[in-house]
């Protein structure tokens, strides 16, 4: 014969005694999500144009196309990282153009600047600063 006592203990256990004591959280009335446009004087075409502009500004189409196919988590991380790099670079460029900030270059000699890539990287940074600020960088 099967022992069914564990079921009774589970039902009469901790969770059921304290169920009544739990706070009842009220669900907030959610506003209508989505974009809406009012149609004035039966001008449906104009309302459609407005709606398309609203959706375009909210990047809904980009979001839908992004969700159309599965994206691997590593690809998501890479895309997010690239976007973050782009944002920081844009902020740096803006600060350099305004003259608020200029990165400092230490004169590395020896092993640090031995490789072609490192020299090229420093050269490209200096070129970028020269182009944005209009000043010559040593």
C-alpha positions as a Python dict, from the first residue, in 0.01 Angstrom:
ca = {
    (1, 'X'): (0, 0, 0),
    (2, 'X'): (124, 346, -90),
    (3, 'X'): (204, 601, 184),
    (4, 'X'): (13, 924, 115),
    (5, 'X'): (106, 1104, 438),
    (6, 'X'): (352, 1332, 256),
    (7, 'X'): (60, 1487, 66),
    (8, 'X'): (-112, 1583, 390),
    (9, 'X'): (206, 1739, 525),
    (10, 'X'): (253, 1938, 208),
    (11, 'X'): (-103, 2066, 218),
    (12, 'X'): (-105, 2141, 589),
    (13, 'X'): (253, 2267, 587),
    (14, 'X'): (409, 2610, 614),
    (15, 'X'): (273, 2760, 295),
    (16, 'X'): (-96, 2706, 364),
    (17, 'X'): (-85, 2845, 720),
    (18, 'X'): (75, 3166, 606),
    (19, 'X'): (-120, 3205, 285),
    (20, 'X'): (-385, 3416, 455),
    (21, 'X'): (-120, 3642, 614),
    (22, 'X'): (32, 3740, 281),
    (23, 'X'): (-33, 4091, 166),
    (24, 'X'): (-271, 4123, -120),
    (25, 'X'): (-101, 4333, -381),
    (26, 'X'): (-334, 4527, -600),
    (27, 'X'): (-258, 4514, -965),
    (28, 'X'): (-198, 4858, -1103),
    (29, 'X'): (-432, 4955, -1378),
    (30, 'X'): (-211, 4958, -1678),
    (31, 'X'): (-252, 5231, -1931),
    (32, 'X'): (-314, 5124, -2286),
    (33, 'X'): (20, 5026, -2427),
    (34, 'X'): (104, 5106, -2781),
    (35, 'X'): (81, 5410, -2998),
    (36, 'X'): (-240, 5574, -3094),
    (37, 'X'): (-333, 5857, -3326),
    (38, 'X'): (-666, 6037, -3340),
    (39, 'X'): (-840, 6075, -3672),
    (40, 'X'): (-962, 6429, -3732),
    (41, 'X'): (-1242, 6509, -3978),
    (42, 'X'): (-1229, 6161, -4130),
    (43, 'X'): (-871, 6211, -4254),
    (44, 'X'): (-754, 5851, -4227),
    (45, 'X'): (-458, 5895, -4463),
    (46, 'X'): (-316, 6180, -4258),
    (47, 'X'): (-361, 5979, -3938),
    (48, 'X'): (-177, 5686, -4098),
    (49, 'X'): (111, 5913, -4192),
    (50, 'X'): (128, 6042, -3835),
    (51, 'X'): (115, 5689, -3697),
    (52, 'X'): (399, 5579, -3923),
    (53, 'X'): (610, 5872, -3803),
    (54, 'X'): (535, 5789, -3439),
    (55, 'X'): (628, 5424, -3490),
    (56, 'X'): (944, 5520, -3677),
    (57, 'X'): (1053, 5750, -3394),
    (58, 'X'): (993, 5473, -3141),
    (59, 'X'): (1204, 5227, -3347),
    (60, 'X'): (923, 4973, -3349),
    (61, 'X'): (1008, 4850, -3696),
    (62, 'X'): (1369, 4796, -3597),
    (63, 'X'): (1255, 4607, -3287),
    (64, 'X'): (1023, 4384, -3490),
    (65, 'X'): (1289, 4305, -3747),
    (66, 'X'): (1534, 4230, -3466),
    (67, 'X'): (1292, 3981, -3310),
    (68, 'X'): (1209, 3815, -3641),
    (69, 'X'): (1495, 3565, -3609),
    (70, 'X'): (1661, 3409, -3308),
    (71, 'X'): (1977, 3583, -3198),
    (72, 'X'): (2237, 3393, -3000),
    (73, 'X'): (2321, 3534, -2657),
    (74, 'X'): (2685, 3585, -2760),
    (75, 'X'): (2568, 3785, -3063),
    (76, 'X'): (2344, 3997, -2837),
    (77, 'X'): (2635, 4068, -2604),
    (78, 'X'): (2859, 4157, -2896),
    (79, 'X'): (2598, 4393, -3041),
    (80, 'X'): (2543, 4558, -2703),
    (81, 'X'): (2918, 4595, -2651),
    (82, 'X'): (2963, 4749, -2996),
    (83, 'X'): (2680, 4994, -2927),
    (84, 'X'): (2840, 5093, -2596),
    (85, 'X'): (3175, 5149, -2769),
    (86, 'X'): (3005, 5362, -3031),
    (87, 'X'): (2829, 5571, -2763),
    (88, 'X'): (3148, 5635, -2566),
    (89, 'X'): (3345, 5718, -2878),
    (90, 'X'): (3073, 5962, -2987),
    (91, 'X'): (3079, 6128, -2643),
    (92, 'X'): (3459, 6152, -2657),
    (93, 'X'): (3446, 6301, -3006),
    (94, 'X'): (3196, 6560, -2889),
    (95, 'X'): (3413, 6657, -2592),
    (96, 'X'): (3725, 6681, -2812),
    (97, 'X'): (3540, 6894, -3068),
    (98, 'X'): (3422, 7131, -2794),
    (99, 'X'): (3772, 7147, -2650),
    (100, 'X'): (3664, 7015, -2310),
    (101, 'X'): (3894, 6713, -2314),
    (102, 'X'): (4210, 6593, -2485),
    (103, 'X'): (4348, 6245, -2416),
    (104, 'X'): (4704, 6232, -2292),
    (105, 'X'): (4957, 6020, -2476),
    (106, 'X'): (5257, 5892, -2287),
    (107, 'X'): (5575, 5861, -2485),
    (108, 'X'): (5616, 5486, -2488),
    (109, 'X'): (5952, 5363, -2600),
    (110, 'X'): (6084, 5012, -2617),
    (111, 'X'): (5863, 4706, -2608),
    (112, 'X'): (5530, 4886, -2568),
    (113, 'X'): (5543, 5046, -2912),
    (114, 'X'): (5737, 4773, -3082),
    (115, 'X'): (5444, 4624, -3271),
    (116, 'X'): (5301, 4768, -3587),
    (117, 'X'): (4947, 4747, -3452),
    (118, 'X'): (5027, 4955, -3144),
    (119, 'X'): (5197, 5225, -3349),
    (120, 'X'): (4907, 5228, -3593),
    (121, 'X'): (4654, 5254, -3309),
    (122, 'X'): (4828, 5554, -3152),
    (123, 'X'): (4866, 5718, -3492),
    (124, 'X'): (4495, 5674, -3566),
    (125, 'X'): (4397, 5819, -3226),
    (126, 'X'): (4617, 6123, -3285),
    (127, 'X'): (4473, 6166, -3634),
    (128, 'X'): (4119, 6150, -3494),
    (129, 'X'): (4199, 6416, -3234),
    (130, 'X'): (4367, 6638, -3491),
    (131, 'X'): (4067, 6609, -3722),
    (132, 'X'): (3814, 6684, -3450),
    (133, 'X'): (3993, 6958, -3262),
    (134, 'X'): (4180, 7120, -3547),
    (135, 'X'): (4493, 7122, -3331),
    (136, 'X'): (4816, 6945, -3395),
    (137, 'X'): (4888, 6668, -3144),
    (138, 'X'): (5244, 6569, -3061),
}
